[in-house]
Amino acid sequence: MTPLDVLAIAAHPDDAEISVGGTLLAFAAAGKRVGILDLSRGELGTRGDAAQRAREVAAADRVLGTAWRGNLDLGDGRVADTLEAREALARVLREQRPSIVLAHHVEDLHPDHAAAGAVARAAWYLAGLKRLAERAGGAAAFRPPRLYHFMGHVPFEPTLVVDVSAVWERKVELIRCYASQLSPQEAGDSGQHFLFGADVLARAETKARYFGERIGVRHGEPLLHRGPLAFDAARLF
């Protein structure tokens, strides 16, 4: 199996696209192999049903050109940092061997998001344990070189911001694939975000414009790396 260059780990279908869709599109445009692992199918969402959301995932994959997509089926609203979830995700990391992992931040208002971030960080470590890999069978131990957290409902000061200006319109197209999450579905539903009362696309634009301005570009996506990043000064010359 050809390794992935980038794997985004998301609690629900649409989380990766909304949070780091521009980053994924930029990697794909550069010829990199991009994948997404959803931990649930979003089946308990107030808007849309499982079948509709599955069709939306397929549409998003066509826009993004994902090389691989999987789902651990941990249950919408039931994602938890358990030993079973950690080892299942570690197995995927060993099989797909991504160079970069993008995952939810461990602090978020949505418990599924926070749990997904915690599971991803634990699995990232476990995936590199030789004895555990041997016991599990299958692919050999492998720990991805880089793990970055993306921003959900709780802001953080980013380690770096990815310039996604060149792919912004395609990111909007990507988010629009999840039409069930953007439009009113019943009486009393305004179509806005349930936590913050703003349109999902408007919130994505506001966040991207803010962080883009921080690095002097039009649109940016913030990422957080735990600990210092290595830097080769010779590359400046």
N, C-alpha and C positions, 0 to 999 in steps of 0.2 A: 504494500500500500504506500502510495506517495504521501509523505508527511504534509500536514497543513502548515502554512506560514503563520496564519492567525486564526485563533478560535475564540469566539465570544460566547460566554456562558451566561444565560439569561433565565430568570425565574419563569417568565411567560413569553409566549410568542408576541412580538412587537417591542419588547423591552430593549433588545440589542439594537434594533433598527432606530428606535427613537433616541437612545442614548449615544450610540457610537456608529450609527448608520453611515455617517460621512467618512469616518475613519475606515470602516470596512470597504466602502466604495472606493476610497483612495487607494487602498491596498490592491483591490481587485483591478483597478485601472492600471496599476503598475505591473500587472501580470502575476500577482501573488495568489496563492490558493487560500481562500477564505472559507471558514466554516462557522456554524452556529449550533450550539447545544442548548435546547430549551429544557428546563427542568419540569415543566408542566405544560398542559395544553390550553390553559386559560379557560377551562370549562366552567368555572364558577363565576366568571365575569358577568356583571350586570348587563352588558351589551354583547350580543352575538351568542351563538351556540357553538358546540365543538366542531360540527361540520362546517359551519361558516368560517370559523377561525382557521381550520385546516386549509380551506381554499385560499384564504388570505396569506397564509404562510407560503403556499405554492406560488402565489403571485409575487410575493416579496422575493422569493428565491430566484425567480426569473429576472427581476430587475437587478438584483445584486449579483447574480451569477455565482451563487455559492457552489463551492466544490464538494461540500458535504454538509448535511444537516441531520441532527439526531434529537431524540427526546427521551429523558429518563423517566417520564411519567411518575413523578413523585407526588402529584396531586396538587391542583390549584388550591391555594389557601392552606396547604398542608406541607409545604416545603420546610424541612427541618434539618438542622445540622446533626445528623445521626451517623453512626459508624457505617451503616449500610449505604447511605447516600454518599459519604466520602469515598468509600471503596468502589462504588459504581462509577463515580466520576473519575477517580484515579485510573480505572480500567480504560475509560475513553481517552484520557490523556496519554496513556501508554500506547494505545492503538493509533491515535491520530498524530501524535508527536509534534504538536505545534511549537513554533519558535516563540510565539507571543500569545499569551492568554489575556483576554479582557473580561473582567467580571464585575458584578455589582460591588459597590462599597459596602463594608460591613455595618455601616450605620445608615439606616433608611427608615422612613415612616411605615413602609409596607413590610410586614414581617417576612413575607416570602423573599423580598429583595435582600433584606439583611441576612437571612439564613442562606440564600444562594451565595452571597459574598463569603460567608464563613465556610460553607462547604467547599467552595472553589479554592480558598486559601489552604485549607487542610488537605484537600485532594492533591493540590499542586505539590505539596511536600511528600505525601504518601506515594505518589506516582514514581518518585525517585528511589524508593526503598527496594533494594535487590531481593531480599528475602520475601517481602510481601508479594512482589511480582511473581516470584517462583511459586509461591504457595497458591496464588490465584490462577496460575497458568496463563497461556496466551502470550501477549507481547512482553518484551523485556522492560526492565525498569527504565524510566525516562522522566526527568523533571524539566519542564519547559524553561528556557533561559530567562524569560521575562514574564512577570505577572503584573498587570496594571488594573486598577479599579476605576470604573466609570461612575459618573455622578447620576444619582437618581433624584429623590425628593429633598435630600439634605445636602447643602452646599459644603464644599471643602476647598482649601487652597491647593490648586493642582501642582504637581511636579512638572508637568509639561502640558502644552495645549497643541493639538493637532490642527493644522490649517486645512479646513475642508471647504474653502471658498469655491474651488474649481468644481466640486461635485455637489454643491448645495442644492441645486434644482433637482438633481437626481435623488438626493436624500428626501426631499419633499415628496417626490413620486413614490419613493420607498415607503414612507409613512402612510401615504394615501392608500396603499395596498390594504391597510387595516381599516377599511371603511366603517366596519361595525363599531370601532372604538372612537370614531370621530363624529358620528351623527346621532341625533336623538333617536331612541328606540321605542319610547312609549310616552304616554302623557306624564308631564312633570319632569321629563328628562330634557335638559337644555342642550345636551351635546357637549357640555364642558367637562373638564377634568373634575373627578369627584372630590379630590382633596383640596384643590386650589381654586376651582371655579373659573379656570381659564381654558381656552381652546388649546388642544394638545399641540397643534402646529404652531400656534402663537407662542406657547411656552418654549417650544424647541427653538424657534427663531430668536426669541429674547435671550435665551441662554447662549446660543451660538454667537449672536452679535456681541454680547458682553465679553465672552472669553476671546472672541476674535479680536476685539479692540485691545485686549490686554497684550496681544502679541503683534498688533499692528496690521491685522488682516480683517476681512469682512466677516468671516464665520470661523469659529473654532470649537473644538470639543475637548473638554478637560479630562485629564487622566492623572491618577495618583499612584506613585510607586513607593513602596515601603522601604526606607533606607536610601542611602546615596547611590547614584548611578555612576558607573565608570565613564571616564572621558579621556580620549587620547588627544593630548595637546598637539601632537604632530600633524593631526588632520587639519589644523588651522592653516598650514603652510603648503 
